[in-house]
Amino acid sequence: MKTHLKLVTVLFSSTIALFYTASSLAHAAHGTNQPWHACEEKKLNQSCQYELVNKLYIGSCQAANKVLMCVRNQPIIDIKNQHKTQQSAGTNEHAKKKE
């Protein structure tokens, strides 16, 4: 019975530890200064945006540790795919004009 209780305690503790580890990884650092640079010349709640690895992040400037940073409040836009979609739409418009 004591062995069973120890096993349950170890499994429970491991589950809790795993939960906190995964939770902290979700809030890991950005790895870039772009969210802060996007708000260097702006005021609180002004709109902002920045690009990072073919993605466009759009949001508003919010205070984080007394410094403004761009906090996303819109879906992330894949710039590479958006450009391809626009090119495709332009080709379709060109084809329609020929008809």
N, C-alpha and C positions, 0 to 999 in steps of 0.2 A: 504494500500500500504506500509506504514512504517513497519507494522508487517511482511509482506512478505519479505521486504528487510532485516530486522533483522534476520529472519529465515534463509535466504540464507547466510548471513554473518556468523552466528553461524555454519551452516553446513560446509561452506567452511573452517572456522578456525579449526573445529574439524577434518576435513579430512587432512589438512596440519599437524596438531599436531600428528595424527595417523601415517602419513607417516614418520615423523621424528623419532617417537618412534620406529617403526618397523625397520627403517634404522639403528638406533643406536644399537638395539639388535643384528643385523647381525654382528656387529663389537664388540661384547662384549668380555670380557677377556676369555682366553683359560681355565682358572681354573686349569692349571698345568704349571709347569716350564720346562717341557720336551723339548719344542721347543728351549729354551735357552740353556739347558744342552747339547743338541745335537751338539751345535756349540761352546762349551767352548774352545775346543782345535783346532779349525779350523779357516780358513781364509775366507774372503769375497768370495762368489760365489763357495766355495767348496760344494760338494754334502753332504747331511746329511739325516738322517732318525731317527725316534723314534716310539715306540709302545705306544698305549694308548687304553685300553679297547678292546683288541682283534683286533685292527686295526693298520696297518702299514702306517705311513705318510712318504713320500719320497719327498725331495726337495733340496734346496740349501740354504746356509747360507747368510742371508741378514742383513743389518744394520737397526736396529730399535732403535731410541733414543741412538745412539752411541754404542749399544750392538748388537752382532750378535745373530740371532735366525733362526731356521730352518723354511723356508717358503715353503709350499707344492707346487710342480709344476707337480706332477703326481697324477693319481687317487688314492683314498684311497683304500688300500687292506684289505679286511676282512680276517684276519689270520685264524680264526676259520673255515670259509667256505673253504678257500684255502687248509687247512690241510685235511678236509674231501674229497675234490676233489682229492688231491694227493693220499690219501688212496684208494679211489675208482679206480683211474687209476692204482695203483699198483696191486689191486685185479684183474682187467681186464687183465693186463699183465701176471699175474700168471696163470690165466685161459687159456690164449692163449698158454702159454708154455706147458701146460698139453695136449693140443690137438695135 
